[in-house]
């Protein structure tokens, strides 16, 4: 259960602003020409579709000017608006913020024959935000309740690129990428695994580990995990889904991008004839996990780690410590 401090949990503490007051605040902070001709004022954010461009959201004693919706980075849904996630300007200091409103969603995620039931939990994300305050490898922010009691998360805006975008720019020549860039990226990957270990050790899980949920913060030089509002349930291993997510990122990293059966077929690659179902990714069956069959210079120790996330695996990692131990034995030498 999330615990908010007294001010944050008291929905009666939302300050009342009149429209003329807000117009003056916007003019003073952003300039008279930036004052919207028409805007709605929201204190209850239950219907996030109604919270639109140039509206003002009052949360606690602060007004926020909404600018636009964030976009989805999930594979196959790039640039689809996330209407419950707003980019906004804090009108007290002019800083850009990401405001995540309450959105309830349930999905079933399948890994081989294992099914994980995933639900969006604003309270869980708020609890982790409190847990990781000051941690360099996680997004930072606070949570507050609006007048209807919705748990709204107010996040610092991260200026930087997605992890997968950084990888893809190096990958025209895989062998060059493998020897010149991968060793450094593996160090960063290990750091991000240890960050997940930090919250696992405290009994929490990320819930939606994907390569687009790591951002490189160019202002601090740190990689940061974002978007941990999914929770999931499975009796066998509470951290299992997170571990499969970490495996997917590692396969993407070592491959310098996704290596798919479709790509190999289009290239008329001889490697396609060497592949079997057990060589493929346990979640995405068209992606190759046994990358040594594609790139023979992948060392055995590294390929051994990758095979834990293949259809042919007869055992999986149970915790981040096991994954980190195996990665510690990996050496890449030209």
Helices and strands as residue ranges (DSSP letters): H 6-9, G 11-13, H 19-30, G 32-34, E 41-42, G 48-50, E 56-59, E 62-71, E 81-90, E 96-100, E 106-111, E 114-120, H 122-131, E 141-145, E 151-156, E 160-162, H 163-168, H 174-180, H 182-200, G 211-213, E 214-217, E 222-225, E 230-233, H 240-254, H 261-266, G 270-274, G 277-279, G 291-293, H 300-307, H 320-328
